Amino acid sequence: MTILAIENLHVEFSTPFGAVYAIRGIDFTLAKGDILGLVGETGCGKSVTGRSIMRLLDDNARITGGRIVFEDVDLLRLTDADMHDIRGNRIAMIFQDPATALNPLFTIGEQIMDVLRAHQSNGHGGLKVRAMRLLADVGLPDPAQMMNVYPHQLSGGQQQRAMIALSLAADPDVIIADEPTTALDVTIQAQILDLLRKLQRERAISVLLITHDLGIVAETCQQVVVLYAGRVVEKGAVEAIFASPQHPYTRGLLAALPRPGSRGSDLQVIAGTVPSGLERIAGCAFAPRCDYVMDICRRQQPALSFINSAHVSACYLHEMPKDD
Ligand code: SF4
């Protein structure tokens, strides 16, 4: 069952250099209780998508088309007051850098109790117990002591756990996790991903996991959407896409992953860079970097076509006759 649907979303930013097209018509759905990975390089539109869902875009951004449907309600049509009720309560966000997302002036306990107070009517004692339970749920040691510490007294991994506790305080249905492990070392990264999986299992929370790392997607997600230059180039079930990636960009991202035993050898890279959002792109946005580019690729944007029922991709190569 779909809990969140993004339909033909377009987002632009006005800048002194002209309009920047950050999202150029994307569609995907998040199923209830699933973890969906939104993947791509920096500048592909992942975080803008997350912030569009939360309606937390910068002042110079404009959603110029499409719908964001949460449980049959188009979030883009809600009043600010109604959206305020959804944000945090029903859809929460975990930000990339917990050190800046947490308020340095208040203890972790005060920050969690503030959220709880805004969403329920328990007395102070009840709030404190519930805040400590949340800290325990996210694996922070000695919750009673954790209640009284300030963010700067925590390690990066502990700050991210506290941030997750904060996002859980209102018992949301959906969590948008924007690169939640980028600032962490690999051991702590694995622990935080374990925690997200546990929360998904135990609380049936749906998670939109924004990441540039397909390795994280393979370990954590059921579904994946690959974005390139503000467009969806491939999407579907994780097993289907990892078993048989179809789009040259997805294949390039997978080839760029470090492999066991590759220590000391050069990592593969995708030559070139993501096109500027200032460009209007007539054909396939990946054409300047693609080893398989054909004339039609530069003229006309390829539509998403079915590889199978669990997998679609936007590339003219699928239409070419296959070698026997
Ligand atoms: Fe490459 Fe053409 Fe496919 Fe784009 S449509 S990824 S340029 S082959």
Boltz pocket constraint, residues with backbone or C-beta under 6 A from the ligand:
constraints:
  - pocket:
      binder: B
      contacts: [[A, 247], [A, 248], [A, 249], [A, 284], [A, 285], [A, 286], [A, 287], [A, 288], [A, 290], [A, 291], [A, 292], [A, 293], [A, 294], [A, 297], [A, 302], [A, 314], [A, 315], [A, 316], [A, 317]]
      max_distance: 6.0
